Amino acid sequence: MTKSDRILTVGAAQLGPIGLNESRPQVVDRLLSLLDKAHDR
């Protein structure tokens, strides 16, 4: 396999605005949920 034959898959998510009333765990959970949905695609 040459370097040009490699397949690279990248996952990314954009949360949008983070409310002042949202805790860090809530934001991380939302991000992980988006990444899980992307993985299922």
MDTraj code that builds the backbone (N, CA, C; nanometers):
import mdtraj as md
import numpy as np

residues = "MET THR LYS SER ASP ARG ILE LEU THR VAL GLY ALA ALA GLN LEU GLY PRO ILE GLY LEU ASN GLU SER ARG PRO GLN VAL VAL ASP ARG LEU LEU SER LEU LEU ASP LYS ALA HIS ASP ARG".split()
xyz = np.array([
    [0.0852, -0.1179, 0.0000],
    [0.0000, 0.0000, 0.0000],
    [0.0896, 0.1240, 0.0000],
    [0.0653, 0.2143, -0.0914],
    [0.1424, 0.3380, -0.0964],
    [0.0721, 0.4449, -0.0140],
    [0.1417, 0.5534, 0.0104],
    [0.0829, 0.6615, 0.0893],
    [-0.0453, 0.7143, 0.0263],
    [-0.0531, 0.7150, -0.1049],
    [-0.1731, 0.7678, -0.1702],
    [-0.2921, 0.6722, -0.1612],
    [-0.2684, 0.5474, -0.1190],
    [-0.3765, 0.4498, -0.1070],
    [-0.4441, 0.4511, 0.0299],
    [-0.3931, 0.5268, 0.1214],
    [-0.4487, 0.5268, 0.2571],
    [-0.5810, 0.6011, 0.2624],
    [-0.6712, 0.5488, 0.3443],
    [-0.8014, 0.6125, 0.3646],
    [-0.8026, 0.6722, 0.5044],
    [-0.8402, 0.7971, 0.5141],
    [-0.8453, 0.8668, 0.6419],
    [-0.9883, 0.9131, 0.6652],
    [-1.0440, 0.8741, 0.7785],
    [-1.1783, 0.9173, 0.8160],
    [-1.1665, 1.0084, 0.9371],
    [-1.2272, 1.1252, 0.9289],
    [-1.2179, 1.2242, 1.0358],
    [-1.3579, 1.2529, 1.0876],
    [-1.3721, 1.2590, 1.2191],
    [-1.4993, 1.2953, 1.2806],
    [-1.4879, 1.4323, 1.3450],
    [-1.5901, 1.5137, 1.3282],
    [-1.5906, 1.6468, 1.3878],
    [-1.7336, 1.6823, 1.4261],
    [-1.7461, 1.7698, 1.5225],
    [-1.8787, 1.8155, 1.5640],
    [-1.8706, 1.9623, 1.6015],
    [-1.9764, 2.0332, 1.5737],
    [-1.9845, 2.1733, 1.6115],
    [-2.1026, 2.1879, 1.7067],
    [-2.0750, 2.2348, 1.8262],
    [-2.1786, 2.2434, 1.9287],
    [-2.2712, 2.3619, 1.9119],
    [-2.2227, 2.4682, 1.8591],
    [-2.3011, 2.5907, 1.8597],
    [-2.2806, 2.6603, 1.9935],
    [-2.3668, 2.7536, 2.0263],
    [-2.3469, 2.8299, 2.1494],
    [-2.3613, 2.7435, 2.2748],
    [-2.2816, 2.7751, 2.3734],
    [-2.2887, 2.7082, 2.5036],
    [-2.3503, 2.8080, 2.6010],
    [-2.4649, 2.7704, 2.6549],
    [-2.5357, 2.8601, 2.7453],
    [-2.4626, 2.8775, 2.8777],
    [-2.4791, 2.9929, 2.9373],
    [-2.4157, 3.0199, 3.0663],
    [-2.4674, 2.9262, 3.1747],
    [-2.5889, 2.8744, 3.1566],
    [-2.6482, 2.7859, 3.2570],
    [-2.6137, 2.6391, 3.2331],
    [-2.5352, 2.6083, 3.1286],
    [-2.4960, 2.4704, 3.0997],
    [-2.3676, 2.4359, 3.1744],
    [-2.3668, 2.3192, 3.2365],
    [-2.2460, 2.2748, 3.3065],
    [-2.1505, 2.2092, 3.2069],
    [-2.0264, 2.1948, 3.2473],
    [-1.9274, 2.1291, 3.1617],
    [-1.9711, 1.9866, 3.1256],
    [-2.0190, 1.9060, 3.2233],
    [-2.0640, 1.7706, 3.1870],
    [-2.1779, 1.7704, 3.0845],
    [-2.2692, 1.8667, 3.0926],
    [-2.3779, 1.8745, 2.9948],
    [-2.3234, 1.9019, 2.8550],
    [-2.2280, 1.9915, 2.8464],
    [-2.1692, 2.0267, 2.7170],
    [-2.0915, 1.9083, 2.6601],
    [-2.0146, 1.8403, 2.7445],
    [-1.9373, 1.7244, 2.6990],
    [-2.0318, 1.6134, 2.6535],
    [-2.1403, 1.5913, 2.7267],
    [-2.2389, 1.4902, 2.6871],
    [-2.2993, 1.5234, 2.5509],
    [-2.3274, 1.6510, 2.5292],
    [-2.3845, 1.6929, 2.4007],
    [-2.2842, 1.6696, 2.2876],
    [-2.1576, 1.7015, 2.3114],
    [-2.0533, 1.6793, 2.2114],
    [-2.0373, 1.5305, 2.1812],
    [-2.0339, 1.4482, 2.2849],
    [-2.0192, 1.3040, 2.2642],
    [-2.1385, 1.2462, 2.1886],
    [-2.2564, 1.2979, 2.2151],
    [-2.3752, 1.2529, 2.1430],
    [-2.3633, 1.2840, 1.9937],
    [-2.3147, 1.4030, 1.9616],
    [-2.2966, 1.4393, 1.8210],
    [-2.1928, 1.3504, 1.7538],
    [-2.0846, 1.3210, 1.8239],
    [-1.9812, 1.2345, 1.7673],
    [-2.0327, 1.0923, 1.7480],
    [-2.1146, 1.0437, 1.8420],
    [-2.1745, 0.9103, 1.8269],
    [-2.2654, 0.9049, 1.7038],
    [-2.3455, 1.0101, 1.6848],
    [-2.4337, 1.0149, 1.5680],
    [-2.3520, 1.0161, 1.4390],
    [-2.2421, 1.0901, 1.4392],
    [-2.1560, 1.0951, 1.3206],
    [-2.0942, 0.9585, 1.2939],
    [-2.0576, 0.8880, 1.3989],
    [-1.9972, 0.7555, 1.3830],
    [-2.0961, 0.6571, 1.3214],
    [-2.2232, 0.6696, 1.3564],
    [-2.3264, 0.5799, 1.3049],
    [-2.3534, 0.6003, 1.1559],
    [-2.3153, 0.7157, 1.1044],
    [-2.3384, 0.7441, 0.9622],
    [-2.2400, 0.6669, 0.8849],
])
top = md.Topology()
chain = top.add_chain()
for i, resn in enumerate(residues, 1):
    res = top.add_residue(resn, chain, resSeq=i)
    for name in ("N", "CA", "C"):
        top.add_atom(name, md.element.get_by_symbol(name[0]), res)
traj = md.Trajectory(xyz[None], top)
